[in-house]
Amino acid sequence: MFRESKNKVEMVMNTGNLETSHRLNGAQRLRECCFIVGFLAAILLAVALYSFNPADPSWSQTAWGGEVKNAGGRIGAWTADSLFFTFGLLAYSLPAVLAALTWVFFRKRSKNEPLDFMLWGTRLLGLVVLILTSSGLAALNFDDIWYFSSGGVVGDVLTSLALPYLNLLGSIIVFLFLWGAGFTLLTGISWLSIVEWIGNISITATAWFLNKVRGSEKETLEPARESFTAEHTEPEQISSDMTLSDQSEIMQEEPEEQQPQPSDDETEHYQELEEKTHRYNIHMPDAVDDLEQREEALESEQPEPSLRSQQLHTTIEELEKSALEQGDMPDQVESETAKDVQPEESVYNPLADIDLETEKQPVISAEALDHVIDDADMQTGRIEPVISDIESVDIDEPELDAPEVTEPERKDPDVAAFQNIVSEAQKNMAGAQNPFLAKKEEDLPVPTAPMPTLELLYHPDKRENHIDRDALEDIARLVESKLADYKIKARVVDIFPGPVITRFELDLAPGVKVSRISSLSMDLARSLSAMAVRVVEVIPGKPYVGLELPNMSRQTVYFSDVVGSKQFLDAKSPTTVVMGQDIAGEAVIADIAKMPHVLVAGTTGSGKSVGVNVMILSMLYKAKPEDLRFIMIDPKMLELSVYEGIPHLLSEVVTDMKDASNALRWCVGEMERRYKLMSALGVRNVKGFNEKLKMAADAGHPIHDPLWQPGDSMDQEPPLLEKLPYIVVVVDEFADLMMVVGKKVEELIARLAQKARAAGIHLILATQRPSVDVITGLIKANIPTRVAFTVSTKTDSRTILDQGGAESLLGMGDMLYLPPGSSHTVRVHGAFASDDDVHAVVNDWKARGKPQYIDEITNGDQSPDTLLPGEQMEGDDDIDPLFDQVVEFVVESRRASVSGVQRRFKVGYNRASRIVEQMEMQGIVTPQGHNGNREVLAPKPVTE
Ligand SMILES: Nc1ncnc2c1ncn2[C@@H]1O[C@H](COP(=O)(O)OP(=O)(O)OP(=O)(O)O)[C@@H](O)[C@H]1O
């Protein structure tokens, strides 16, 4: 009508809405009026109370006709008088109370903010209690105002009720506490939080005040045990050199965490949580990272699953569908038949089919097959002569590209009989040549690789090297607390997990002696429930002490792992040997030529023989026979005889102790010869000698033997000098040698150990008896490199290493290696080479060549010509004083056993065996036979 446009209409409507929204509805209007009146009353009340004049007319005063002084007029005077009369001093607070009540009840509220009557009921109750108790307290404690009691009538009534029963103090206390309860009812503020808040304020104020008083001088906190823990838990937040104010600043920075004071349980929970998040410095071995990287690489390298393997995961329906689409679905009849014969098979497997068929052949009759075909025909409605009889099934089978299936039923009886005869003959042959019996190797095919390959060795499957950080941290905490039990303040700073043990590096508090921890190693092992704990007193380059604890699950360090390591592959020397892995899993290798001799000791079963085998095998991986030769002495006849026949051997493996001393004597002679040769060529060692020889040969002037004299051989001119190989002498049970041959061996070994280094002759001596009569001072002084496997006592450890520690090893190849020229032992987990590994490498070398034994090494009879400088003929030894008596006894008893002589004459083994050998030399008894017995050659004395 009069509104012209639609827009305008909307605008007018909107404006109308807005206008109505600003108007109050009926109830609201009433409430707002009450709100205004309430405030008016509060203001008037305040005016009346604060301008109260006792001379004004009121309930209590009669002042007729006088001028009213009260600013609230006559009403104000009467009201004020009434309130002062009723509430006393408390009347002054009533305007504020009235204003507050007005605000609470009449202010405009939103719909989502309804009045909580329960809450307001308690508040009202609180207010009443507060007013009553305040009046009571005022009546008891304050003077009257004007002519009113300070507590008003209310206070007077309350006190008159309380005083006869509670007396003054009791009444005050009761009113005070009720007042407190009323306050909490009214405000909802807990008195506990008020107390804590006051405490906080006072501490902060005191700290602030103290710092103010001390001026710029800042207080430094002592790193006490508590702060020590704090440092651990929040190192980046609270450090020991922070001032108190700094710390309070930090506290203020996190008010949410500091202000709501937690309960005791919560505090404990937080402490636990803090301790859980306490991270130690764990050094993961590189191997773990490598492993992870390799795993990732392997995963990324994994080829896409082939179509065939994809098909394995599809259902038969999907396969059929796709086959139909591609048009290579087999004949319906065939598939149906197959279904009947093999209802379970969902994926086609030719091998499974063959097995099934061959198994089923005898039980499927032609009738049954016909029945199957009938069924199929009925289902398909097609008649096709697919299977005619059983034979046709058999003949069709080879099409399936299956392995040969033996079918004894169809064999000719003559052929079967012939085969029986042949197999019987083969069995007899096999019985004669039992493969489990050690036998001479036939000519093996020569390997194509120039040196043995790593494929010969056992390669373990990929091993999980899972390191549980939380478990390690738990152990670290346990270590700290156990040490604290023994009053040792120490803190774990670094953790090095390894394949066999984990090293915890401890930072000791100032003044704690390392020896205290060392002496506690047994107690620590017990309290940590560990097999053994080794204390590393000095870690080179670090101010810490090491505590080595065995891992829960131990990993075997395989020879193939270490021999395939970069360090070993990079090493050039032919005498490089593998030791094992250090505590962090890094390969430890050494060079025998630099050692130059090594002593290996440990109790039986500690892994010595495996260790020695590993050393020999690693040299077989590095050196050709022209570079390195071995002389092996093995009194046990077990450990080293496996090497018999490798081209590196200079002589057969020596198992007779007499031959062993000959071999050692030969070595001394060879050493002397080499020295003469080297001095003739003016070189200082074997390496220099070989280089000079090569240089001369390359230059076309090969060097002839300068020591040759006419008559030494049938040749007319001196022979050409040949390359000198390193010679490594391995003695597996050195104690045996010392026991049987005695002093002579000690002398020979000492001579070799002193001088053989430059001549390229090196010794590996292993013993399971690390006692001072075996490892004598003379030998020890000349053999600087030692390897200690587990020993039973600390004394044994000292005998080998000149320090303790080997008694705390874990066995199974766990060793302490004392490198040459060092007094610090290195803990090494020895590499493990199985018998199969040894055989594989040995066979590989046997296939490459035959050894050329030097007979004089073992058979070299002692004659005045072959005597070494300074050596005496054995026969020149003084005849034993007991000799004549022993001869008499032996000739009479006709028994020439060493033990018999020992028993009869009460002498030691060495002396008895020497006397028997002297008798042998004089032809009184025969040499030892195969059974160890000797026969008496001298005739029995004739008795009259
Ligand atoms: N490095 C190693 N890792 C794992 N197991 C090892 C290792 N070395 C040795 N062993 C285990 O310890 C056993 C004993 O080792 P070995 O025969 O070398 O001891 P031994 O000290 O030579 O004893 P004995 O003196 O009696 O010959 C081995 O059969 C093997 O099972």
The ligand as an SDF file (V2000), in Angstrom:
LIG
                    3D

 31 33  0  0  0  0  0  0  0  0999 V2000
   83.2270  -66.5590   21.2880 N   0  0  0  0  0  0  0  0  0  0  0  0
   82.3410  -67.4310   21.6920 C   0  0  0  0  0  0  0  0  0  0  0  0
   81.0310  -67.1890   21.5750 N   0  0  0  0  0  0  0  0  0  0  0  0
   80.1390  -68.0900   22.0100 C   0  0  0  0  0  0  0  0  0  0  0  0
   80.4470  -69.2540   22.5740 N   0  0  0  0  0  0  0  0  0  0  0  0
   81.7260  -69.5530   22.7170 C   0  0  0  0  0  0  0  0  0  0  0  0
   82.7400  -68.6650   22.2830 C   0  0  0  0  0  0  0  0  0  0  0  0
   83.9240  -69.2330   22.5670 N   0  0  0  0  0  0  0  0  0  0  0  0
   83.6600  -70.4160   23.1230 C   0  0  0  0  0  0  0  0  0  0  0  0
   82.3540  -70.6140   23.2290 N   0  0  0  0  0  0  0  0  0  0  0  0
   81.6780  -71.7930   23.7960 C   0  0  0  0  0  0  0  0  0  0  0  0
   82.4470  -72.2850   24.8570 O   0  0  0  0  0  0  0  0  0  0  0  0
   82.7580  -73.6570   24.6420 C   0  0  0  0  0  0  0  0  0  0  0  0
   84.1410  -73.9620   25.1480 C   0  0  0  0  0  0  0  0  0  0  0  0
   85.0610  -73.2660   24.3650 O   0  0  0  0  0  0  0  0  0  0  0  0
   86.5580  -73.7920   24.1700 P   0  0  0  0  0  0  0  0  0  0  0  0
   86.5590  -75.2100   23.7950 O   0  0  0  0  0  0  0  0  0  0  0  0
   87.2530  -72.8400   23.2930 O   0  0  0  0  0  0  0  0  0  0  0  0
   87.0650  -73.6490   25.6460 O   0  0  0  0  0  0  0  0  0  0  0  0
   88.5280  -73.8940   26.1490 P   0  0  0  0  0  0  0  0  0  0  0  0
   88.8330  -72.7780   27.0620 O   0  0  0  0  0  0  0  0  0  0  0  0
   89.4440  -74.1470   25.0400 O   0  0  0  0  0  0  0  0  0  0  0  0
   88.3370  -75.1980   26.9850 O   0  0  0  0  0  0  0  0  0  0  0  0
   89.4060  -76.3580   27.1080 P   0  0  0  0  0  0  0  0  0  0  0  0
   90.5990  -75.7440   27.7340 O   0  0  0  0  0  0  0  0  0  0  0  0
   88.7390  -77.3560   27.9710 O   0  0  0  0  0  0  0  0  0  0  0  0
   89.6470  -76.8480   25.7320 O   0  0  0  0  0  0  0  0  0  0  0  0
   82.6230  -73.8540   23.1440 C   0  0  0  0  0  0  0  0  0  0  0  0
   82.2160  -75.1420   22.8360 O   0  0  0  0  0  0  0  0  0  0  0  0
   81.5590  -72.8830   22.7600 C   0  0  0  0  0  0  0  0  0  0  0  0
   80.3060  -73.4540   22.8770 O   0  0  0  0  0  0  0  0  0  0  0  0
  1  2  1  0
  2  3  1  0
  2  7  2  0
  3  4  2  0
  4  5  1  0
  5  6  2  0
  6  7  1  0
  6 10  1  0
  7  8  1  0
  8  9  2  0
  9 10  1  0
 10 11  1  0
 11 12  1  0
 11 30  1  0
 12 13  1  0
 13 14  1  0
 13 28  1  0
 14 15  1  0
 15 16  1  0
 16 17  2  0
 16 18  1  0
 16 19  1  0
 19 20  1  0
 20 21  2  0
 20 22  1  0
 20 23  1  0
 23 24  1  0
 24 25  2  0
 24 26  1  0
 24 27  1  0
 28 29  1  0
 28 30  1  0
 30 31  1  0
M  END
$$$$
